[in-house]
Amino acid sequence: MPDRVAYRLDEGVATISMDDGKVNVMSTAMLRDLDAAIDRAERDQAIVLLRSTRKDIFSAGFDLKIFAANDPERSLEMVKAGAELVLRLMSHPFPTIGLMEGHAFPMGTFLLLACDVRIGARGKFRMGLNEVTIGIAPPAFAIELARSRVHPAWLSRTVTLGEMFEPDEAVVAGFLDRVVPGNEVERTIEEVVAAGRSLHAPSHALAKQRLRGGAMAAMRATMESELTLAAYQASAAARSGVVLPGRNN
């Protein structure tokens, strides 16, 4: 597996670490590497811990250069890979833990929202669905995902106004479950892992399916209707207006 995604199994916990050498852009290649890591964790019957080893960044989200290049095929391929990865995380039969120790721009936020337990390190980091501020609208699958975890008023603020939230706000909104000082992150992970190990695994998997079945069905329906080549060809001009980081227009 390429170095941008590392996999380590230790006493039933699969730590999946992201590091692309920059800001963990969710390119199609990165998403496929993450999907392969989830495959491996499923075979290992492991609890998943998803984290970044990059300082102050969980993920910069989808590769905006692909959107801005006005390439419907590559844009569609990337977004579909992201949507499928989110569904994989939501239905992983063992507990999943997402750790945010830096900024999580949309696709990074989607990955965290898909995890069972979402831990944030306290800091000047932001997360949310800010697509409307850069010239695109959040994909419908992501709105359905967020709807299943985020409180309605906060959901409206992030989806329609592009607001991003620091960790303590994100807990109130429903994006995160716990926020702790950076020096307490590892201890908190140990506590959450211990709680996960105490669960009856088949019951956990069934409860997860029952709880998330409706949201996952809604996500799948939007993917089938929205994530098509025809739809992406029709909206290509809008995506070509994406505002890339560091540019004003």
Contacts in CASP RR format, 6 or more apart in sequence:
PFRMAT RR
TARGET T0000
AUTHOR 0000-0000-0000
METHOD contacts of the structure
MODEL  1
MPDRVAYRLDEGVATISMDDGKVNVMSTAMLRDLDAAIDRAERDQAIVLL
RSTRKDIFSAGFDLKIFAANDPERSLEMVKAGAELVLRLMSHPFPTIGLM
EGHAFPMGTFLLLACDVRIGARGKFRMGLNEVTIGIAPPAFAIELARSRV
HPAWLSRTVTLGEMFEPDEAVVAGFLDRVVPGNEVERTIEEVVAAGRSLH
APSHALAKQRLRGGAMAAMRATMESELTLAAYQASAAARSGVVLPGRNN
1 7 0 8 1.000
1 33 0 8 1.000
1 36 0 8 1.000
1 37 0 8 1.000
2 29 0 8 1.000
2 33 0 8 1.000
3 19 0 8 1.000
4 18 0 8 1.000
4 19 0 8 1.000
4 20 0 8 1.000
4 21 0 8 1.000
4 24 0 8 1.000
4 29 0 8 1.000
4 30 0 8 1.000
4 33 0 8 1.000
5 16 0 8 1.000
5 17 0 8 1.000
5 18 0 8 1.000
5 19 0 8 1.000
5 30 0 8 1.000
5 33 0 8 1.000
5 34 0 8 1.000
5 36 0 8 1.000
5 37 0 8 1.000
6 15 0 8 1.000
6 16 0 8 1.000
6 17 0 8 1.000
6 19 0 8 1.000
6 53 0 8 1.000
7 14 0 8 1.000
7 15 0 8 1.000
7 16 0 8 1.000
7 17 0 8 1.000
7 37 0 8 1.000
7 40 0 8 1.000
7 41 0 8 1.000
8 14 0 8 1.000
8 15 0 8 1.000
8 17 0 8 1.000
9 15 0 8 1.000
9 44 0 8 1.000
9 46 0 8 1.000
12 44 0 8 1.000
12 45 0 8 1.000
12 46 0 8 1.000
12 47 0 8 1.000
13 46 0 8 1.000
13 47 0 8 1.000
13 48 0 8 1.000
13 49 0 8 1.000
13 193 0 8 1.000
14 37 0 8 1.000
14 40 0 8 1.000
14 41 0 8 1.000
14 44 0 8 1.000
14 46 0 8 1.000
14 47 0 8 1.000
14 48 0 8 1.000
14 49 0 8 1.000
15 49 0 8 1.000
15 51 0 8 1.000
16 34 0 8 1.000
16 37 0 8 1.000
16 38 0 8 1.000
16 41 0 8 1.000
16 48 0 8 1.000
16 49 0 8 1.000
16 50 0 8 1.000
16 51 0 8 1.000
17 51 0 8 1.000
17 52 0 8 1.000
17 53 0 8 1.000
18 24 0 8 1.000
18 30 0 8 1.000
18 34 0 8 1.000
18 50 0 8 1.000
18 51 0 8 1.000
18 52 0 8 1.000
18 53 0 8 1.000
18 54 0 8 1.000
18 58 0 8 1.000
18 59 0 8 1.000
19 52 0 8 1.000
19 53 0 8 1.000
19 54 0 8 1.000
20 30 0 8 1.000
20 54 0 8 1.000
21 54 0 8 1.000
22 54 0 8 1.000
22 60 0 8 1.000
23 54 0 8 1.000
23 57 0 8 1.000
23 59 0 8 1.000
23 60 0 8 1.000
24 30 0 8 1.000
24 52 0 8 1.000
24 54 0 8 1.000
24 57 0 8 1.000
24 58 0 8 1.000
24 59 0 8 1.000
24 60 0 8 1.000
24 61 0 8 1.000
25 59 0 8 1.000
25 60 0 8 1.000
25 61 0 8 1.000
25 62 0 8 1.000
25 63 0 8 1.000
26 59 0 8 1.000
26 60 0 8 1.000
26 61 0 8 1.000
26 62 0 8 1.000
26 63 0 8 1.000
26 78 0 8 1.000
26 82 0 8 1.000
26 107 0 8 1.000
26 108 0 8 1.000
27 63 0 8 1.000
27 66 0 8 1.000
27 78 0 8 1.000
28 63 0 8 1.000
28 74 0 8 1.000
28 77 0 8 1.000
28 78 0 8 1.000
28 81 0 8 1.000
31 78 0 8 1.000
31 81 0 8 1.000
31 82 0 8 1.000
31 85 0 8 1.000
32 81 0 8 1.000
34 85 0 8 1.000
34 111 0 8 1.000
35 81 0 8 1.000
35 84 0 8 1.000
35 85 0 8 1.000
35 88 0 8 1.000
38 48 0 8 1.000
38 85 0 8 1.000
38 88 0 8 1.000
38 89 0 8 1.000
38 92 0 8 1.000
41 48 0 8 1.000
41 92 0 8 1.000
41 94 0 8 1.000
42 92 0 8 1.000
42 93 0 8 1.000
42 94 0 8 1.000
45 93 0 8 1.000
45 94 0 8 1.000
45 201 0 8 1.000
46 94 0 8 1.000
47 94 0 8 1.000
47 95 0 8 1.000
47 96 0 8 1.000
47 97 0 8 1.000
47 193 0 8 1.000
47 196 0 8 1.000
47 197 0 8 1.000
48 89 0 8 1.000
48 92 0 8 1.000
48 94 0 8 1.000
48 95 0 8 1.000
48 96 0 8 1.000
48 97 0 8 1.000
48 115 0 8 1.000
49 97 0 8 1.000
49 98 0 8 1.000
49 99 0 8 1.000
49 189 0 8 1.000
49 193 0 8 1.000
50 89 0 8 1.000
50 96 0 8 1.000
50 97 0 8 1.000
50 98 0 8 1.000
50 99 0 8 1.000
50 111 0 8 1.000
50 112 0 8 1.000
50 115 0 8 1.000
51 58 0 8 1.000
51 98 0 8 1.000
51 99 0 8 1.000
51 101 0 8 1.000
52 58 0 8 1.000
52 59 0 8 1.000
52 99 0 8 1.000
52 101 0 8 1.000
52 102 0 8 1.000
56 101 0 8 1.000
56 102 0 8 1.000
56 103 0 8 1.000
56 125 0 8 1.000
57 102 0 8 1.000
57 103 0 8 1.000
58 99 0 8 1.000
58 100 0 8 1.000
58 101 0 8 1.000
58 102 0 8 1.000
58 103 0 8 1.000
58 104 0 8 1.000
58 108 0 8 1.000
58 112 0 8 1.000
58 125 0 8 1.000
58 127 0 8 1.000
59 103 0 8 1.000
59 104 0 8 1.000
59 105 0 8 1.000
59 107 0 8 1.000
59 108 0 8 1.000
59 111 0 8 1.000
60 103 0 8 1.000
60 105 0 8 1.000
60 245 0 8 1.000
61 104 0 8 1.000
61 105 0 8 1.000
61 106 0 8 1.000
61 107 0 8 1.000
61 108 0 8 1.000
62 78 0 8 1.000
62 79 0 8 1.000
62 82 0 8 1.000
62 106 0 8 1.000
62 107 0 8 1.000
63 78 0 8 1.000
64 134 0 8 1.000
64 242 0 8 1.000
64 244 0 8 1.000
64 245 0 8 1.000
65 244 0 8 1.000
66 74 0 8 1.000
66 75 0 8 1.000
66 78 0 8 1.000
67 75 0 8 1.000
67 136 0 8 1.000
67 239 0 8 1.000
67 240 0 8 1.000
67 242 0 8 1.000
68 239 0 8 1.000
68 240 0 8 1.000
68 241 0 8 1.000
68 242 0 8 1.000
68 244 0 8 1.000
69 240 0 8 1.000
70 236 0 8 1.000
70 237 0 8 1.000
70 239 0 8 1.000
70 240 0 8 1.000
71 236 0 8 1.000
72 229 0 8 1.000
72 232 0 8 1.000
72 233 0 8 1.000
72 236 0 8 1.000
73 229 0 8 1.000
73 232 0 8 1.000
75 232 0 8 1.000
75 236 0 8 1.000
75 239 0 8 1.000
76 227 0 8 1.000
76 228 0 8 1.000
76 229 0 8 1.000
76 232 0 8 1.000
79 139 0 8 1.000
79 227 0 8 1.000
80 223 0 8 1.000
80 227 0 8 1.000
82 107 0 8 1.000
82 110 0 8 1.000
83 139 0 8 1.000
83 141 0 8 1.000
83 142 0 8 1.000
83 219 0 8 1.000
83 223 0 8 1.000
83 227 0 8 1.000
85 111 0 8 1.000
86 110 0 8 1.000
86 111 0 8 1.000
86 113 0 8 1.000
86 114 0 8 1.000
86 141 0 8 1.000
86 142 0 8 1.000
86 145 0 8 1.000
86 219 0 8 1.000
87 114 0 8 1.000
87 216 0 8 1.000
87 219 0 8 1.000
87 220 0 8 1.000
89 96 0 8 1.000
89 111 0 8 1.000
89 114 0 8 1.000
89 115 0 8 1.000
90 114 0 8 1.000
90 145 0 8 1.000
90 208 0 8 1.000
90 212 0 8 1.000
90 215 0 8 1.000
90 216 0 8 1.000
91 208 0 8 1.000
91 209 0 8 1.000
91 212 0 8 1.000
91 216 0 8 1.000
93 201 0 8 1.000
93 204 0 8 1.000
93 205 0 8 1.000
93 208 0 8 1.000
94 201 0 8 1.000
94 204 0 8 1.000
94 205 0 8 1.000
95 116 0 8 1.000
95 117 0 8 1.000
95 192 0 8 1.000
95 196 0 8 1.000
95 199 0 8 1.000
95 204 0 8 1.000
96 114 0 8 1.000
96 115 0 8 1.000
96 116 0 8 1.000
96 117 0 8 1.000
97 115 0 8 1.000
97 116 0 8 1.000
97 117 0 8 1.000
97 118 0 8 1.000
97 119 0 8 1.000
97 189 0 8 1.000
97 192 0 8 1.000
97 193 0 8 1.000
98 111 0 8 1.000
98 112 0 8 1.000
98 115 0 8 1.000
98 117 0 8 1.000
98 118 0 8 1.000
98 119 0 8 1.000
99 119 0 8 1.000
99 120 0 8 1.000
99 121 0 8 1.000
99 185 0 8 1.000
99 189 0 8 1.000
100 112 0 8 1.000
100 118 0 8 1.000
100 119 0 8 1.000
100 120 0 8 1.000
100 121 0 8 1.000
100 125 0 8 1.000
100 127 0 8 1.000
100 167 0 8 1.000
100 176 0 8 1.000
101 120 0 8 1.000
101 121 0 8 1.000
101 125 0 8 1.000
101 182 0 8 1.000
101 185 0 8 1.000
102 121 0 8 1.000
102 123 0 8 1.000
102 125 0 8 1.000
103 125 0 8 1.000
103 126 0 8 1.000
103 127 0 8 1.000
104 111 0 8 1.000
104 112 0 8 1.000
104 125 0 8 1.000
104 126 0 8 1.000
104 127 0 8 1.000
104 128 0 8 1.000
105 127 0 8 1.000
105 128 0 8 1.000
105 130 0 8 1.000
106 128 0 8 1.000
106 129 0 8 1.000
106 130 0 8 1.000
106 131 0 8 1.000
106 138 0 8 1.000
106 142 0 8 1.000
108 127 0 8 1.000
109 127 0 8 1.000
109 128 0 8 1.000
109 129 0 8 1.000
109 175 0 8 1.000
110 142 0 8 1.000
110 145 0 8 1.000
112 118 0 8 1.000
112 127 0 8 1.000
112 175 0 8 1.000
112 176 0 8 1.000
113 145 0 8 1.000
113 146 0 8 1.000
113 148 0 8 1.000
113 149 0 8 1.000
113 150 0 8 1.000
113 175 0 8 1.000
114 145 0 8 1.000
116 208 0 8 1.000
117 177 0 8 1.000
117 178 0 8 1.000
117 192 0 8 1.000
118 175 0 8 1.000
118 176 0 8 1.000
118 177 0 8 1.000
118 178 0 8 1.000
119 176 0 8 1.000
119 177 0 8 1.000
119 178 0 8 1.000
119 179 0 8 1.000
119 180 0 8 1.000
119 185 0 8 1.000
119 188 0 8 1.000
119 189 0 8 1.000
119 192 0 8 1.000
120 167 0 8 1.000
120 170 0 8 1.000
120 176 0 8 1.000
120 178 0 8 1.000
120 179 0 8 1.000
120 180 0 8 1.000
120 185 0 8 1.000
121 167 0 8 1.000
121 179 0 8 1.000
121 180 0 8 1.000
121 181 0 8 1.000
121 182 0 8 1.000
121 185 0 8 1.000
122 167 0 8 1.000
122 168 0 8 1.000
122 179 0 8 1.000
122 180 0 8 1.000
122 181 0 8 1.000
122 182 0 8 1.000
123 166 0 8 1.000
123 167 0 8 1.000
124 166 0 8 1.000
125 166 0 8 1.000
125 167 0 8 1.000
126 164 0 8 1.000
126 165 0 8 1.000
126 166 0 8 1.000
127 164 0 8 1.000
127 165 0 8 1.000
127 167 0 8 1.000
127 170 0 8 1.000
127 175 0 8 1.000
127 176 0 8 1.000
128 158 0 8 1.000
128 162 0 8 1.000
128 163 0 8 1.000
128 164 0 8 1.000
128 165 0 8 1.000
128 170 0 8 1.000
128 175 0 8 1.000
129 138 0 8 1.000
129 142 0 8 1.000
129 143 0 8 1.000
129 146 0 8 1.000
129 158 0 8 1.000
129 159 0 8 1.000
129 162 0 8 1.000
130 158 0 8 1.000
130 162 0 8 1.000
130 163 0 8 1.000
130 164 0 8 1.000
131 137 0 8 1.000
131 138 0 8 1.000
131 162 0 8 1.000
132 138 0 8 1.000
132 159 0 8 1.000
132 160 0 8 1.000
132 161 0 8 1.000
132 162 0 8 1.000
133 162 0 8 1.000
133 243 0 8 1.000
134 242 0 8 1.000
134 243 0 8 1.000
135 238 0 8 1.000
135 241 0 8 1.000
135 242 0 8 1.000
135 243 0 8 1.000
136 238 0 8 1.000
136 239 0 8 1.000
136 242 0 8 1.000
138 146 0 8 1.000
138 159 0 8 1.000
139 222 0 8 1.000
139 226 0 8 1.000
139 227 0 8 1.000
140 222 0 8 1.000
140 223 0 8 1.000
140 225 0 8 1.000
140 226 0 8 1.000
141 219 0 8 1.000
141 222 0 8 1.000
141 223 0 8 1.000
141 226 0 8 1.000
141 227 0 8 1.000
143 155 0 8 1.000
143 159 0 8 1.000
143 222 0 8 1.000
144 215 0 8 1.000
144 218 0 8 1.000
144 219 0 8 1.000
144 222 0 8 1.000
145 215 0 8 1.000
145 219 0 8 1.000
146 155 0 8 1.000
146 158 0 8 1.000
146 159 0 8 1.000
147 155 0 8 1.000
147 215 0 8 1.000
148 212 0 8 1.000
148 215 0 8 1.000
149 174 0 8 1.000
149 175 0 8 1.000
150 158 0 8 1.000
150 173 0 8 1.000
150 174 0 8 1.000
150 175 0 8 1.000
151 172 0 8 1.000
151 173 0 8 1.000
151 174 0 8 1.000
154 165 0 8 1.000
154 172 0 8 1.000
154 173 0 8 1.000
154 174 0 8 1.000
154 175 0 8 1.000
157 163 0 8 1.000
158 164 0 8 1.000
158 165 0 8 1.000
158 173 0 8 1.000
165 173 0 8 1.000
165 175 0 8 1.000
167 176 0 8 1.000
167 179 0 8 1.000
168 179 0 8 1.000
170 176 0 8 1.000
170 179 0 8 1.000
171 177 0 8 1.000
171 178 0 8 1.000
171 179 0 8 1.000
178 188 0 8 1.000
180 188 0 8 1.000
196 204 0 8 1.000
225 231 0 8 1.000
243 249 0 8 1.000
END
